[in-house]
Amino acid sequence: MQCRGTTKKGDRCKREAREGSAFCAIHVHQEGRESQAHSEEWNRDALVKAAIGFGLVAAIVLFRFRR
């Protein structure tokens, strides 16, 4: 399997991944960053969706009581 790491130029690494890992020995330090980036992205998306939902509920309540 090909390493999932990225080089300093931003290109994908062409080396073989280590056994039991998605990264080669040079890019193994990127493994922790990848999982952290996915969790931060999920949290950001969840927060945006929650904010939109609360905004819609607030707008509906506001317009119902203004009448």
C-alpha positions as CSV (number, residue, x, y, z in Angstrom):
1,M,0.0,0.0,0.0
2,Q,1.2,3.5,-0.8
3,C,2.1,5.9,2.0
4,R,-0.7,8.5,2.7
5,G,1.8,11.1,3.8
6,T,2.5,14.3,2.0
7,T,5.9,15.8,1.1
8,K,7.0,19.4,1.9
9,K,5.9,20.3,-1.6
10,G,2.4,19.0,-0.9
11,D,2.7,15.9,-3.2
12,R,1.7,12.5,-2.0
13,C,4.6,10.3,-0.9
14,K,5.5,7.5,-3.3
15,R,7.0,5.2,-0.7
16,E,5.4,2.0,0.6
17,A,3.5,2.3,3.9
18,R,4.8,0.4,7.0
19,E,3.0,-2.8,7.9
20,G,0.0,-2.0,10.1
21,S,0.1,1.7,9.2
22,A,-1.0,4.0,6.4
23,F,2.3,5.9,6.5
24,C,6.0,5.2,5.7
25,A,8.7,5.6,8.4
26,I,9.4,9.2,7.2
27,H,5.7,10.3,7.4
28,V,4.6,8.3,10.4
29,H,4.3,11.6,12.4
30,Q,1.5,12.7,10.1
31,E,-0.7,9.8,11.3
32,G,-1.8,11.7,14.4
33,R,-2.5,14.9,12.5
34,E,-4.8,13.1,10.0
35,S,-7.1,11.8,12.7
36,Q,-7.1,15.1,14.5
37,A,-8.0,17.0,11.3
38,H,-11.0,14.7,10.7
39,S,-12.3,15.2,14.2
40,E,-11.9,19.0,14.0
41,E,-13.7,19.0,10.6
42,W,-16.6,17.0,12.0
43,N,-16.9,19.3,15.0
44,R,-16.9,22.4,12.7
45,D,-19.6,20.9,10.5
46,A,-21.7,19.9,13.5
47,L,-21.4,23.4,15.0
48,V,-22.4,25.1,11.8
49,K,-25.5,22.8,11.4
50,A,-26.5,23.4,15.0
51,A,-26.1,27.2,14.6
52,I,-28.3,27.2,11.5
53,G,-30.9,25.0,13.3
54,F,-31.0,27.3,16.3
55,G,-31.2,30.3,14.0
56,L,-34.2,28.9,12.2
57,V,-36.0,28.0,15.4
58,A,-35.3,31.5,16.8
59,A,-36.7,33.1,13.6
60,I,-39.8,31.0,13.7
61,V,-40.5,31.8,17.4
62,L,-39.8,35.5,16.8
63,F,-42.2,35.7,13.9
64,R,-45.0,33.7,15.7
65,F,-44.9,36.1,18.7
66,R,-44.7,39.3,16.7
67,R,-48.2,38.9,15.3
